[in-house]
Amino acid sequence: MKWIGLTGGLGCGKSTALKTFKDLGCGVVSADSLVSNLYSKNSIQKNIISLLDLNPETKSSELKNEVSKVVFKSSEKLKKLEEYLHPLVRKESLIQKNILIEENFLVSFYEIPLLFEKNLESTFDKTLCIGAVKNIQIKRIKKRNPDWSLKEIDARINAQWSLQEKKKRADFYIDNSKSLNGLKQECSNLLSIL
């Protein structure tokens, strides 16, 4: 099975591309989904609350939002959270990868926002970056998160590597600034050469 790391900027359409590859018959795994599954476990919630010195009364439905507020203000707390969560996510991603191998998928994609930032490209056969022009990126983020200010959106975009840097390091790049049909065609074209 070819194991493809899929990354890109916030609001560039990584999840939409992942869904498109699934619709095209590929195996898919999402790091964000794996993290959400971890957050649903009481033991993990308690550990995160303790690790980040959050209010012990924080409701599980509010935890991810509270964590985001804290880690985007403190690089030290972000590092603590990553040191705790990333090994758990890596372990679960390997389990999911093995399931996809057993299910005989020829090509599978793992959506991982921080693929290059965490130097994980060597764990994939190839890498793919999904990008979009900045005004489209901001529009998509704002639509998904209407409460975020432009300053907050910029801070989150800038917390990751630039699209130009990711594009340089990726084996393949898809510009997702246009229509959904355009993205589907680009994904199909990519599959034909993998």
C-alpha positions as CSV (number, residue, x, y, z in Angstrom):
1,M,0.0,0.0,0.0
2,K,1.2,3.5,-0.8
3,W,1.0,5.7,2.3
4,I,0.6,9.4,1.4
5,G,0.9,12.2,3.9
6,L,-1.6,14.9,3.2
7,T,-1.0,18.3,4.6
8,G,-1.7,22.0,3.9
9,G,-2.7,25.2,5.4
10,L,-5.6,26.0,7.7
11,G,-8.7,26.5,5.5
12,C,-7.1,25.1,2.4
13,G,-9.4,22.1,2.1
14,K,-7.3,19.2,3.5
15,S,-10.5,17.5,4.9
16,T,-12.4,18.0,1.7
17,A,-9.5,16.5,-0.3
18,L,-9.4,13.6,2.1
19,K,-13.1,13.0,1.6
20,T,-12.6,13.2,-2.1
21,F,-9.8,10.5,-2.0
22,K,-12.1,8.3,0.1
23,D,-14.9,8.8,-2.5
24,L,-12.3,7.7,-5.1
25,G,-11.8,4.4,-3.3
26,C,-8.7,5.2,-1.2
27,G,-8.2,4.5,2.5
28,V,-8.1,7.6,4.7
29,V,-7.1,8.6,8.2
30,S,-7.3,12.0,9.8
31,A,-5.0,13.1,12.6
32,D,-7.7,15.6,13.7
33,S,-10.2,12.7,14.0
34,L,-7.8,10.7,16.0
35,V,-7.2,13.7,18.4
36,S,-11.0,14.1,18.7
37,N,-11.3,10.4,19.7
38,L,-8.6,10.9,22.3
39,Y,-10.4,13.9,23.7
40,S,-13.5,11.8,24.2
41,K,-11.8,9.6,26.7
42,N,-12.2,10.6,30.4
43,S,-8.7,9.7,31.3
44,I,-7.2,11.8,28.5
45,Q,-9.5,14.7,29.5
46,K,-8.3,14.6,33.1
47,N,-4.7,14.4,32.1
48,I,-5.0,17.4,29.7
49,I,-6.8,19.5,32.3
50,S,-4.1,18.7,34.9
51,L,-1.2,19.1,32.4
52,L,-2.4,22.6,31.3
53,D,-3.7,23.7,34.7
54,L,-7.2,24.2,33.4
55,N,-10.3,24.5,35.6
56,P,-11.1,21.0,36.8
57,E,-14.8,21.8,36.2
58,T,-14.2,22.2,32.5
59,K,-16.9,20.3,30.6
60,S,-15.8,17.8,28.1
61,S,-17.8,19.6,25.4
62,E,-15.8,22.8,26.1
63,L,-12.3,21.2,26.6
64,K,-11.0,21.5,23.0
65,N,-12.0,25.2,22.9
66,E,-10.4,25.9,26.3
67,V,-7.2,24.0,25.3
68,S,-7.0,26.1,22.0
69,K,-7.2,29.3,23.9
70,V,-4.4,28.3,26.3
71,V,-1.9,26.8,23.8
72,F,-2.2,29.6,21.3
73,K,-1.1,32.0,24.0
74,S,1.7,29.8,25.5
75,S,4.3,28.0,23.5
76,E,5.3,26.2,26.7
77,K,1.8,24.8,27.2
78,L,1.6,23.9,23.5
79,K,4.8,21.9,23.8
80,K,3.5,20.1,26.9
81,L,0.3,19.2,25.1
82,E,2.1,18.0,22.0
83,E,4.5,15.9,24.0
84,Y,1.6,14.2,25.6
85,L,-0.8,13.8,22.7
86,H,1.5,13.2,19.7
87,P,2.8,9.8,20.8
88,L,-0.8,8.7,21.4
89,V,-1.8,9.9,18.0
90,R,1.2,8.2,16.3
91,K,0.3,4.9,18.0
92,E,-3.4,5.2,16.8
93,S,-2.3,6.2,13.3
94,L,-0.2,3.1,13.0
95,I,-3.1,0.9,14.1
96,Q,-5.3,2.6,11.5
97,K,-2.6,2.2,8.8
98,N,-2.4,-1.5,9.5
99,I,-6.2,-1.9,9.3
100,L,-6.0,-0.2,5.8
101,I,-3.3,-2.6,4.8
102,E,-5.4,-5.6,5.9
103,E,-8.3,-4.2,4.0
104,N,-6.1,-4.2,0.8
105,F,-6.2,-0.5,-0.1
106,L,-3.7,0.2,-2.8
107,V,-3.3,3.9,-1.8
108,S,-4.2,5.5,1.6
109,F,-4.0,9.1,2.7
110,Y,-3.2,10.4,6.2
111,E,-4.3,14.0,6.8
112,I,-1.8,15.5,9.2
113,P,-1.6,19.3,9.5
114,L,1.9,19.4,11.1
115,L,3.5,16.8,8.8
116,F,6.5,19.0,7.9
117,E,6.6,21.0,11.1
118,K,7.2,17.7,13.0
119,N,9.5,16.2,10.4
120,L,7.3,13.2,9.7
121,E,7.7,13.1,5.9
122,S,10.1,10.1,6.1
123,T,7.2,8.0,7.5
124,F,5.3,8.3,4.2
125,D,5.9,7.0,0.7
126,K,5.0,10.5,-0.7
127,T,3.6,13.8,0.6
128,L,0.8,16.0,-0.8
129,C,0.2,19.6,0.1
130,I,-3.3,21.2,-0.4
131,G,-3.1,25.0,-0.8
132,A,-5.3,28.0,-1.5
133,V,-4.8,31.7,-2.0
134,K,-4.9,33.6,1.3
135,N,-8.2,35.4,0.8
136,I,-10.0,32.1,0.0
137,Q,-8.2,30.5,3.0
138,I,-9.4,33.3,5.3
139,K,-13.0,33.2,3.9
140,R,-13.2,29.4,4.5
141,I,-11.8,29.8,8.1
142,K,-14.3,32.6,8.9
143,K,-17.2,30.6,7.5
144,R,-16.3,27.6,9.7
145,N,-15.4,29.7,12.7
146,P,-17.5,32.9,12.6
147,D,-16.5,34.0,16.1
148,W,-12.8,34.2,15.2
149,S,-11.4,37.7,14.6
150,L,-9.0,38.3,11.6
151,K,-6.2,38.7,14.2
152,E,-7.0,35.2,15.6
153,I,-7.2,33.7,12.1
154,D,-3.8,35.2,11.2
155,A,-2.3,33.9,14.5
156,R,-3.5,30.4,13.7
157,I,-2.3,30.5,10.1
158,N,1.1,31.8,11.3
159,A,1.4,29.1,13.9
160,Q,2.0,26.7,11.1
161,W,4.6,26.8,8.4
162,S,3.8,28.9,5.3
163,L,2.1,27.3,2.4
164,Q,5.2,28.1,0.3
165,E,7.4,26.1,2.6
166,K,5.1,23.2,2.7
167,K,4.7,23.3,-1.1
168,K,8.5,23.2,-1.5
169,R,8.8,20.2,0.7
170,A,5.8,18.2,-0.7
171,D,6.1,15.7,-3.5
172,F,2.8,16.9,-4.9
173,Y,0.8,20.1,-4.6
174,I,-2.9,20.8,-5.4
175,D,-4.2,24.4,-5.5
176,N,-7.7,24.2,-4.0
177,S,-8.6,27.9,-4.7
178,K,-11.3,27.0,-7.2
179,S,-14.3,24.8,-7.3
180,L,-15.1,21.5,-5.6
181,N,-15.2,19.9,-9.1
182,G,-11.8,21.3,-9.8
183,L,-10.4,19.7,-6.6
184,K,-12.0,16.4,-7.5
185,Q,-10.4,16.4,-10.9
186,E,-7.0,17.3,-9.4
187,C,-7.3,14.4,-6.9
188,S,-8.3,12.0,-9.6
189,N,-5.4,13.1,-11.7
190,L,-3.0,12.6,-8.8
191,L,-4.3,9.1,-8.2
192,S,-3.6,8.2,-11.9
193,I,0.1,8.8,-11.4
194,L,0.6,7.3,-7.9
